[in-house]
Amino acid sequence: MTALPTEARPVRLILDLDPRSAAPSGTLTAGSGATSPFSGWVGLTRAIELALAAGRGDRAADGNHTTTEEEQP
């Protein structure tokens, strides 16, 4: 297990689920305000990965990155 850098901080996430859906479906919002809609367990996992990458300042490997108003030029 690798140690986290001392400057690493938790990433706050807000999970909004659609109660009518059989599979998990909804929107994941990071503390920065960036949102990622998702559908299914794999979609939820990917939304979490994107939020964690954004928290580290990484760009998504597939080029997808939801911008917030603060990030727009």
Distance bins in CASP14 RR format, pairs under 12 A and 6 or more apart:
PFRMAT RR
TARGET T0000
AUTHOR 0000-0000-0000
RMODE 2
METHOD distances of the structure
MODEL  1
2 8 0 0 0 0 0 1 0 0 0 0 0
4 10 0 0 0 0 0 1 0 0 0 0 0
4 11 0 0 0 0 0 1 0 0 0 0 0
4 52 0 0 0 0 0 1 0 0 0 0 0
4 56 0 0 0 0 0 1 0 0 0 0 0
5 56 0 0 0 0 1 0 0 0 0 0 0
7 55 0 0 0 0 0 1 0 0 0 0 0
7 56 0 0 0 0 0 1 0 0 0 0 0
7 57 0 0 0 0 0 1 0 0 0 0 0
8 52 0 0 0 0 0 1 0 0 0 0 0
8 55 0 0 0 0 1 0 0 0 0 0 0
8 56 0 0 0 0 1 0 0 0 0 0 0
8 57 0 0 0 0 0 1 0 0 0 0 0
9 31 0 0 0 0 0 1 0 0 0 0 0
9 52 0 0 0 0 0 1 0 0 0 0 0
9 55 0 0 0 0 1 0 0 0 0 0 0
9 56 0 0 0 0 0 1 0 0 0 0 0
9 57 0 0 0 0 0 1 0 0 0 0 0
10 30 0 0 0 0 0 1 0 0 0 0 0
10 31 0 0 0 0 0 1 0 0 0 0 0
10 51 0 0 0 0 0 1 0 0 0 0 0
10 52 0 0 0 0 0 1 0 0 0 0 0
10 55 0 0 0 0 1 0 0 0 0 0 0
11 28 0 0 0 0 0 1 0 0 0 0 0
11 29 0 0 0 0 0 1 0 0 0 0 0
11 30 1 0 0 1 0 0 0 0 0 0 0
11 31 1 0 0 1 0 0 0 0 0 0 0
11 32 0 0 0 0 1 0 0 0 0 0 0
11 33 0 0 0 0 0 1 0 0 0 0 0
11 34 0 0 0 0 0 1 0 0 0 0 0
11 48 0 0 0 0 1 0 0 0 0 0 0
11 49 0 0 0 0 0 1 0 0 0 0 0
11 50 0 0 0 0 0 1 0 0 0 0 0
11 51 1 0 1 0 0 0 0 0 0 0 0
11 52 1 0 1 0 0 0 0 0 0 0 0
11 53 0 0 0 0 1 0 0 0 0 0 0
11 54 1 0 0 1 0 0 0 0 0 0 0
11 55 1 0 1 0 0 0 0 0 0 0 0
11 56 0 0 0 0 1 0 0 0 0 0 0
11 57 0 0 0 0 0 1 0 0 0 0 0
11 58 0 0 0 0 0 1 0 0 0 0 0
12 28 0 0 0 0 0 1 0 0 0 0 0
12 29 0 0 0 0 1 0 0 0 0 0 0
12 30 1 0 0 1 0 0 0 0 0 0 0
12 31 1 0 1 0 0 0 0 0 0 0 0
12 32 0 0 0 0 1 0 0 0 0 0 0
12 33 0 0 0 0 1 0 0 0 0 0 0
12 34 0 0 0 0 0 1 0 0 0 0 0
12 51 0 0 0 0 1 0 0 0 0 0 0
12 52 0 0 0 0 0 1 0 0 0 0 0
12 54 0 0 0 0 0 1 0 0 0 0 0
12 55 0 0 0 0 0 1 0 0 0 0 0
13 27 0 0 0 0 0 1 0 0 0 0 0
13 28 1 0 1 0 0 0 0 0 0 0 0
13 29 1 0 0 1 0 0 0 0 0 0 0
13 30 1 0 1 0 0 0 0 0 0 0 0
13 31 1 0 0 1 0 0 0 0 0 0 0
13 32 0 0 0 0 0 1 0 0 0 0 0
13 33 0 0 0 0 0 1 0 0 0 0 0
13 34 0 0 0 0 0 1 0 0 0 0 0
13 35 0 0 0 0 0 1 0 0 0 0 0
13 36 0 0 0 0 1 0 0 0 0 0 0
13 38 0 0 0 0 0 1 0 0 0 0 0
13 44 0 0 0 0 0 1 0 0 0 0 0
13 47 0 0 0 0 1 0 0 0 0 0 0
13 48 1 0 0 1 0 0 0 0 0 0 0
13 49 0 0 0 0 0 1 0 0 0 0 0
13 50 0 0 0 0 0 1 0 0 0 0 0
13 51 1 0 1 0 0 0 0 0 0 0 0
13 52 0 0 0 0 1 0 0 0 0 0 0
13 54 0 0 0 0 0 1 0 0 0 0 0
13 55 0 0 0 0 0 1 0 0 0 0 0
14 26 0 0 0 0 0 1 0 0 0 0 0
14 27 0 0 0 0 1 0 0 0 0 0 0
14 28 1 0 0 1 0 0 0 0 0 0 0
14 29 1 0 1 0 0 0 0 0 0 0 0
14 30 1 0 0 1 0 0 0 0 0 0 0
14 31 1 0 0 1 0 0 0 0 0 0 0
14 32 0 0 0 0 0 1 0 0 0 0 0
14 33 0 0 0 0 1 0 0 0 0 0 0
14 34 0 0 0 0 0 1 0 0 0 0 0
14 35 0 0 0 0 1 0 0 0 0 0 0
14 36 0 0 0 0 0 1 0 0 0 0 0
14 47 0 0 0 0 0 1 0 0 0 0 0
14 48 0 0 0 0 0 1 0 0 0 0 0
14 51 0 0 0 0 1 0 0 0 0 0 0
15 24 0 0 0 0 1 0 0 0 0 0 0
15 25 0 0 0 0 0 1 0 0 0 0 0
15 26 1 0 0 1 0 0 0 0 0 0 0
15 27 1 0 0 1 0 0 0 0 0 0 0
15 28 1 0 1 0 0 0 0 0 0 0 0
15 29 1 0 0 1 0 0 0 0 0 0 0
15 30 0 0 0 0 0 1 0 0 0 0 0
15 31 0 0 0 0 0 1 0 0 0 0 0
15 35 0 0 0 0 0 1 0 0 0 0 0
15 36 0 0 0 0 0 1 0 0 0 0 0
15 37 0 0 0 0 0 1 0 0 0 0 0
15 38 0 0 0 0 1 0 0 0 0 0 0
15 44 0 0 0 0 1 0 0 0 0 0 0
15 47 0 0 0 0 1 0 0 0 0 0 0
15 48 0 0 0 0 1 0 0 0 0 0 0
15 51 0 0 0 0 0 1 0 0 0 0 0
16 24 0 0 0 0 0 1 0 0 0 0 0
16 25 0 0 0 0 1 0 0 0 0 0 0
16 26 1 0 1 0 0 0 0 0 0 0 0
16 27 1 0 1 0 0 0 0 0 0 0 0
16 28 1 0 0 1 0 0 0 0 0 0 0
16 29 1 0 0 1 0 0 0 0 0 0 0
16 35 0 0 0 0 1 0 0 0 0 0 0
16 36 0 0 0 0 0 1 0 0 0 0 0
16 37 0 0 0 0 1 0 0 0 0 0 0
16 38 0 0 0 0 0 1 0 0 0 0 0
16 44 0 0 0 0 0 1 0 0 0 0 0
16 47 0 0 0 0 0 1 0 0 0 0 0
17 23 0 0 0 0 0 1 0 0 0 0 0
17 24 1 0 0 1 0 0 0 0 0 0 0
17 25 1 0 0 1 0 0 0 0 0 0 0
17 26 1 0 1 0 0 0 0 0 0 0 0
17 27 0 0 0 0 1 0 0 0 0 0 0
17 28 0 0 0 0 1 0 0 0 0 0 0
17 37 0 0 0 0 0 1 0 0 0 0 0
17 38 0 0 0 0 1 0 0 0 0 0 0
17 39 0 0 0 0 0 1 0 0 0 0 0
17 40 0 0 0 0 0 1 0 0 0 0 0
17 44 0 0 0 0 1 0 0 0 0 0 0
17 47 0 0 0 0 0 1 0 0 0 0 0
18 24 0 0 0 0 1 0 0 0 0 0 0
18 25 1 0 1 0 0 0 0 0 0 0 0
18 26 1 0 1 0 0 0 0 0 0 0 0
18 27 0 0 0 0 1 0 0 0 0 0 0
18 37 0 0 0 0 0 1 0 0 0 0 0
18 38 0 0 0 0 0 1 0 0 0 0 0
18 39 0 0 0 0 1 0 0 0 0 0 0
18 40 0 0 0 0 0 1 0 0 0 0 0
18 44 0 0 0 0 0 1 0 0 0 0 0
19 25 0 0 0 0 1 0 0 0 0 0 0
19 26 0 0 0 0 0 1 0 0 0 0 0
20 26 0 0 0 0 0 1 0 0 0 0 0
21 38 0 0 0 0 0 1 0 0 0 0 0
21 39 1 0 0 1 0 0 0 0 0 0 0
21 40 0 0 0 0 1 0 0 0 0 0 0
21 41 0 0 0 0 0 1 0 0 0 0 0
21 44 0 0 0 0 0 1 0 0 0 0 0
22 39 0 0 0 0 0 1 0 0 0 0 0
22 40 0 0 0 0 1 0 0 0 0 0 0
22 41 0 0 0 0 0 1 0 0 0 0 0
23 38 0 0 0 0 1 0 0 0 0 0 0
23 39 1 0 0 1 0 0 0 0 0 0 0
23 40 1 0 1 0 0 0 0 0 0 0 0
23 41 1 0 0 1 0 0 0 0 0 0 0
23 42 0 0 0 0 1 0 0 0 0 0 0
23 43 0 0 0 0 1 0 0 0 0 0 0
23 44 0 0 0 0 1 0 0 0 0 0 0
24 37 0 0 0 0 0 1 0 0 0 0 0
24 38 1 0 0 1 0 0 0 0 0 0 0
24 39 1 0 0 1 0 0 0 0 0 0 0
24 40 1 0 1 0 0 0 0 0 0 0 0
24 41 1 0 0 1 0 0 0 0 0 0 0
24 42 0 0 0 0 1 0 0 0 0 0 0
24 43 0 0 0 0 1 0 0 0 0 0 0
24 44 1 0 1 0 0 0 0 0 0 0 0
24 45 0 0 0 0 1 0 0 0 0 0 0
24 46 0 0 0 0 0 1 0 0 0 0 0
24 47 0 0 0 0 1 0 0 0 0 0 0
24 48 0 0 0 0 0 1 0 0 0 0 0
25 37 0 0 0 0 1 0 0 0 0 0 0
25 38 1 0 0 1 0 0 0 0 0 0 0
25 39 1 0 1 0 0 0 0 0 0 0 0
25 40 1 0 0 1 0 0 0 0 0 0 0
25 41 0 0 0 0 0 1 0 0 0 0 0
25 42 0 0 0 0 0 1 0 0 0 0 0
25 43 0 0 0 0 1 0 0 0 0 0 0
25 44 0 0 0 0 1 0 0 0 0 0 0
25 47 0 0 0 0 0 1 0 0 0 0 0
26 35 0 0 0 0 1 0 0 0 0 0 0
26 36 0 0 0 0 1 0 0 0 0 0 0
26 37 1 0 0 1 0 0 0 0 0 0 0
26 38 1 0 1 0 0 0 0 0 0 0 0
26 39 1 0 0 1 0 0 0 0 0 0 0
26 40 0 0 0 0 1 0 0 0 0 0 0
26 43 0 0 0 0 1 0 0 0 0 0 0
26 44 0 0 0 0 1 0 0 0 0 0 0
26 47 0 0 0 0 1 0 0 0 0 0 0
27 33 0 0 0 0 0 1 0 0 0 0 0
27 34 0 0 0 0 0 1 0 0 0 0 0
27 35 1 0 1 0 0 0 0 0 0 0 0
27 36 1 0 0 1 0 0 0 0 0 0 0
27 37 1 0 1 0 0 0 0 0 0 0 0
27 38 1 0 0 1 0 0 0 0 0 0 0
27 39 0 0 0 0 0 1 0 0 0 0 0
27 43 0 0 0 0 0 1 0 0 0 0 0
27 44 0 0 0 0 0 1 0 0 0 0 0
27 47 0 0 0 0 1 0 0 0 0 0 0
27 51 0 0 0 0 0 1 0 0 0 0 0
27 66 0 0 0 0 0 1 0 0 0 0 0
28 34 0 0 0 0 1 0 0 0 0 0 0
28 35 1 0 0 1 0 0 0 0 0 0 0
28 36 1 0 1 0 0 0 0 0 0 0 0
28 37 0 0 0 0 1 0 0 0 0 0 0
28 38 1 0 0 1 0 0 0 0 0 0 0
28 39 0 0 0 0 0 1 0 0 0 0 0
28 40 0 0 0 0 0 1 0 0 0 0 0
28 43 0 0 0 0 1 0 0 0 0 0 0
28 44 1 0 0 1 0 0 0 0 0 0 0
28 45 0 0 0 0 0 1 0 0 0 0 0
28 46 0 0 0 0 1 0 0 0 0 0 0
28 47 1 0 1 0 0 0 0 0 0 0 0
28 48 1 0 0 1 0 0 0 0 0 0 0
28 49 0 0 0 0 0 1 0 0 0 0 0
28 50 0 0 0 0 1 0 0 0 0 0 0
28 51 1 0 0 1 0 0 0 0 0 0 0
28 52 0 0 0 0 0 1 0 0 0 0 0
28 54 0 0 0 0 0 1 0 0 0 0 0
28 66 0 0 0 0 1 0 0 0 0 0 0
29 35 1 0 1 0 0 0 0 0 0 0 0
29 36 1 0 0 1 0 0 0 0 0 0 0
29 37 0 0 0 0 0 1 0 0 0 0 0
29 38 0 0 0 0 0 1 0 0 0 0 0
29 47 0 0 0 0 1 0 0 0 0 0 0
29 48 0 0 0 0 0 1 0 0 0 0 0
29 50 0 0 0 0 0 1 0 0 0 0 0
29 51 0 0 0 0 1 0 0 0 0 0 0
29 54 0 0 0 0 0 1 0 0 0 0 0
29 66 0 0 0 0 1 0 0 0 0 0 0
29 68 0 0 0 0 1 0 0 0 0 0 0
30 36 1 0 0 1 0 0 0 0 0 0 0
30 47 0 0 0 0 1 0 0 0 0 0 0
30 48 0 0 0 0 1 0 0 0 0 0 0
30 49 0 0 0 0 0 1 0 0 0 0 0
30 50 0 0 0 0 1 0 0 0 0 0 0
30 51 1 0 1 0 0 0 0 0 0 0 0
30 52 0 0 0 0 1 0 0 0 0 0 0
30 53 0 0 0 0 0 1 0 0 0 0 0
30 54 1 0 1 0 0 0 0 0 0 0 0
30 55 1 0 0 1 0 0 0 0 0 0 0
30 56 0 0 0 0 0 1 0 0 0 0 0
30 57 0 0 0 0 0 1 0 0 0 0 0
30 65 0 0 0 0 0 1 0 0 0 0 0
30 66 0 0 0 0 1 0 0 0 0 0 0
30 67 0 0 0 0 0 1 0 0 0 0 0
30 68 0 0 0 0 1 0 0 0 0 0 0
30 71 0 0 0 0 0 1 0 0 0 0 0
31 51 0 0 0 0 1 0 0 0 0 0 0
31 52 0 0 0 0 0 1 0 0 0 0 0
31 54 0 0 0 0 1 0 0 0 0 0 0
31 55 0 0 0 0 1 0 0 0 0 0 0
31 68 0 0 0 0 1 0 0 0 0 0 0
31 70 0 0 0 0 0 1 0 0 0 0 0
32 50 0 0 0 0 0 1 0 0 0 0 0
32 51 0 0 0 0 1 0 0 0 0 0 0
32 52 0 0 0 0 0 1 0 0 0 0 0
32 53 0 0 0 0 0 1 0 0 0 0 0
32 54 1 0 0 1 0 0 0 0 0 0 0
32 55 1 0 0 1 0 0 0 0 0 0 0
32 56 0 0 0 0 0 1 0 0 0 0 0
32 57 0 0 0 0 1 0 0 0 0 0 0
32 65 0 0 0 0 0 1 0 0 0 0 0
32 66 0 0 0 0 1 0 0 0 0 0 0
32 67 0 0 0 0 1 0 0 0 0 0 0
32 68 1 0 1 0 0 0 0 0 0 0 0
32 69 0 0 0 0 0 1 0 0 0 0 0
32 70 1 0 0 1 0 0 0 0 0 0 0
32 71 0 0 0 0 1 0 0 0 0 0 0
33 51 0 0 0 0 1 0 0 0 0 0 0
33 54 0 0 0 0 1 0 0 0 0 0 0
33 55 0 0 0 0 0 1 0 0 0 0 0
33 66 0 0 0 0 1 0 0 0 0 0 0
33 67 0 0 0 0 1 0 0 0 0 0 0
33 68 1 0 1 0 0 0 0 0 0 0 0
33 69 0 0 0 0 1 0 0 0 0 0 0
33 70 0 0 0 0 1 0 0 0 0 0 0
33 71 0 0 0 0 1 0 0 0 0 0 0
34 47 0 0 0 0 0 1 0 0 0 0 0
34 50 1 0 0 1 0 0 0 0 0 0 0
34 51 1 0 0 1 0 0 0 0 0 0 0
34 52 0 0 0 0 0 1 0 0 0 0 0
34 53 0 0 0 0 0 1 0 0 0 0 0
34 54 1 0 1 0 0 0 0 0 0 0 0
34 55 0 0 0 0 1 0 0 0 0 0 0
34 57 0 0 0 0 0 1 0 0 0 0 0
34 60 0 0 0 0 0 1 0 0 0 0 0
34 64 0 0 0 0 0 1 0 0 0 0 0
34 65 1 0 0 1 0 0 0 0 0 0 0
34 66 1 0 1 0 0 0 0 0 0 0 0
34 67 1 0 0 1 0 0 0 0 0 0 0
34 68 1 0 1 0 0 0 0 0 0 0 0
34 69 0 0 0 0 0 1 0 0 0 0 0
34 70 0 0 0 0 1 0 0 0 0 0 0
34 71 0 0 0 0 1 0 0 0 0 0 0
34 72 0 0 0 0 0 1 0 0 0 0 0
35 47 0 0 0 0 1 0 0 0 0 0 0
35 50 0 0 0 0 0 1 0 0 0 0 0
35 51 0 0 0 0 1 0 0 0 0 0 0
35 54 0 0 0 0 0 1 0 0 0 0 0
35 64 0 0 0 0 0 1 0 0 0 0 0
35 65 0 0 0 0 0 1 0 0 0 0 0
35 66 1 0 1 0 0 0 0 0 0 0 0
35 67 0 0 0 0 1 0 0 0 0 0 0
35 68 0 0 0 0 1 0 0 0 0 0 0
35 69 0 0 0 0 0 1 0 0 0 0 0
36 43 0 0 0 0 1 0 0 0 0 0 0
36 44 0 0 0 0 1 0 0 0 0 0 0
36 45 0 0 0 0 0 1 0 0 0 0 0
36 46 1 0 0 1 0 0 0 0 0 0 0
36 47 1 1 0 0 0 0 0 0 0 0 0
36 48 0 0 0 0 1 0 0 0 0 0 0
36 49 0 0 0 0 1 0 0 0 0 0 0
36 50 1 0 1 0 0 0 0 0 0 0 0
36 51 1 0 0 1 0 0 0 0 0 0 0
36 52 0 0 0 0 0 1 0 0 0 0 0
36 53 0 0 0 0 0 1 0 0 0 0 0
36 54 0 0 0 0 1 0 0 0 0 0 0
36 60 0 0 0 0 1 0 0 0 0 0 0
36 64 0 0 0 0 1 0 0 0 0 0 0
36 65 0 0 0 0 1 0 0 0 0 0 0
36 66 1 0 1 0 0 0 0 0 0 0 0
36 67 0 0 0 0 0 1 0 0 0 0 0
36 68 0 0 0 0 0 1 0 0 0 0 0
37 43 0 0 0 0 1 0 0 0 0 0 0
37 44 0 0 0 0 0 1 0 0 0 0 0
37 46 0 0 0 0 0 1 0 0 0 0 0
37 47 1 0 0 1 0 0 0 0 0 0 0
37 50 0 0 0 0 0 1 0 0 0 0 0
37 64 0 0 0 0 0 1 0 0 0 0 0
37 66 0 0 0 0 1 0 0 0 0 0 0
38 44 1 0 1 0 0 0 0 0 0 0 0
38 45 0 0 0 0 1 0 0 0 0 0 0
38 46 1 0 0 1 0 0 0 0 0 0 0
38 47 1 0 1 0 0 0 0 0 0 0 0
38 48 0 0 0 0 1 0 0 0 0 0 0
38 49 0 0 0 0 0 1 0 0 0 0 0
38 50 0 0 0 0 1 0 0 0 0 0 0
38 51 0 0 0 0 0 1 0 0 0 0 0
38 64 0 0 0 0 0 1 0 0 0 0 0
38 66 0 0 0 0 0 1 0 0 0 0 0
39 45 0 0 0 0 0 1 0 0 0 0 0
39 46 0 0 0 0 0 1 0 0 0 0 0
39 47 0 0 0 0 1 0 0 0 0 0 0
40 46 0 0 0 0 1 0 0 0 0 0 0
40 47 0 0 0 0 1 0 0 0 0 0 0
41 47 0 0 0 0 0 1 0 0 0 0 0
41 48 0 0 0 0 0 1 0 0 0 0 0
42 48 0 0 0 0 0 1 0 0 0 0 0
42 49 0 0 0 0 0 1 0 0 0 0 0
43 49 0 0 0 0 1 0 0 0 0 0 0
43 50 0 0 0 0 1 0 0 0 0 0 0
43 64 0 0 0 0 0 1 0 0 0 0 0
44 50 0 0 0 0 0 1 0 0 0 0 0
44 51 0 0 0 0 0 1 0 0 0 0 0
45 51 0 0 0 0 0 1 0 0 0 0 0
45 52 0 0 0 0 0 1 0 0 0 0 0
46 52 0 0 0 0 0 1 0 0 0 0 0
46 53 0 0 0 0 0 1 0 0 0 0 0
46 60 0 0 0 0 1 0 0 0 0 0 0
46 61 0 0 0 0 0 1 0 0 0 0 0
46 62 0 0 0 0 1 0 0 0 0 0 0
46 64 0 0 0 0 1 0 0 0 0 0 0
47 53 0 0 0 0 0 1 0 0 0 0 0
47 54 0 0 0 0 0 1 0 0 0 0 0
47 60 0 0 0 0 0 1 0 0 0 0 0
47 64 0 0 0 0 0 1 0 0 0 0 0
47 66 0 0 0 0 1 0 0 0 0 0 0
48 54 0 0 0 0 0 1 0 0 0 0 0
48 55 0 0 0 0 0 1 0 0 0 0 0
49 55 0 0 0 0 0 1 0 0 0 0 0
49 56 0 0 0 0 0 1 0 0 0 0 0
49 58 0 0 0 0 1 0 0 0 0 0 0
49 60 0 0 0 0 1 0 0 0 0 0 0
49 61 0 0 0 0 1 0 0 0 0 0 0
49 62 0 0 0 0 0 1 0 0 0 0 0
49 64 0 0 0 0 0 1 0 0 0 0 0
50 56 0 0 0 0 0 1 0 0 0 0 0
50 57 0 0 0 0 0 1 0 0 0 0 0
50 58 0 0 0 0 1 0 0 0 0 0 0
50 59 0 0 0 0 1 0 0 0 0 0 0
50 60 1 0 1 0 0 0 0 0 0 0 0
50 61 0 0 0 0 1 0 0 0 0 0 0
50 62 0 0 0 0 1 0 0 0 0 0 0
50 63 0 0 0 0 1 0 0 0 0 0 0
50 64 1 0 0 1 0 0 0 0 0 0 0
50 65 1 0 0 1 0 0 0 0 0 0 0
50 66 1 0 0 1 0 0 0 0 0 0 0
51 57 0 0 0 0 0 1 0 0 0 0 0
51 58 0 0 0 0 0 1 0 0 0 0 0
51 60 0 0 0 0 0 1 0 0 0 0 0
51 65 0 0 0 0 0 1 0 0 0 0 0
51 66 0 0 0 0 1 0 0 0 0 0 0
52 58 0 0 0 0 1 0 0 0 0 0 0
52 60 0 0 0 0 0 1 0 0 0 0 0
53 59 1 0 0 1 0 0 0 0 0 0 0
53 60 1 0 1 0 0 0 0 0 0 0 0
53 61 0 0 0 0 1 0 0 0 0 0 0
53 62 0 0 0 0 0 1 0 0 0 0 0
53 63 0 0 0 0 0 1 0 0 0 0 0
53 64 0 0 0 0 0 1 0 0 0 0 0
53 65 0 0 0 0 1 0 0 0 0 0 0
53 66 0 0 0 0 0 1 0 0 0 0 0
54 60 0 0 0 0 1 0 0 0 0 0 0
54 63 0 0 0 0 0 1 0 0 0 0 0
54 64 0 0 0 0 0 1 0 0 0 0 0
54 65 1 0 0 1 0 0 0 0 0 0 0
54 66 0 0 0 0 1 0 0 0 0 0 0
54 67 0 0 0 0 0 1 0 0 0 0 0
54 68 0 0 0 0 1 0 0 0 0 0 0
54 71 0 0 0 0 1 0 0 0 0 0 0
55 65 0 0 0 0 0 1 0 0 0 0 0
57 65 0 0 0 0 1 0 0 0 0 0 0
57 71 0 0 0 0 0 1 0 0 0 0 0
58 65 0 0 0 0 1 0 0 0 0 0 0
59 65 1 0 0 1 0 0 0 0 0 0 0
59 66 0 0 0 0 0 1 0 0 0 0 0
59 67 0 0 0 0 0 1 0 0 0 0 0
59 71 0 0 0 0 0 1 0 0 0 0 0
60 66 0 0 0 0 1 0 0 0 0 0 0
60 67 0 0 0 0 0 1 0 0 0 0 0
65 71 0 0 0 0 1 0 0 0 0 0 0
65 72 0 0 0 0 0 1 0 0 0 0 0
66 72 0 0 0 0 0 1 0 0 0 0 0
67 73 0 0 0 0 1 0 0 0 0 0 0
END
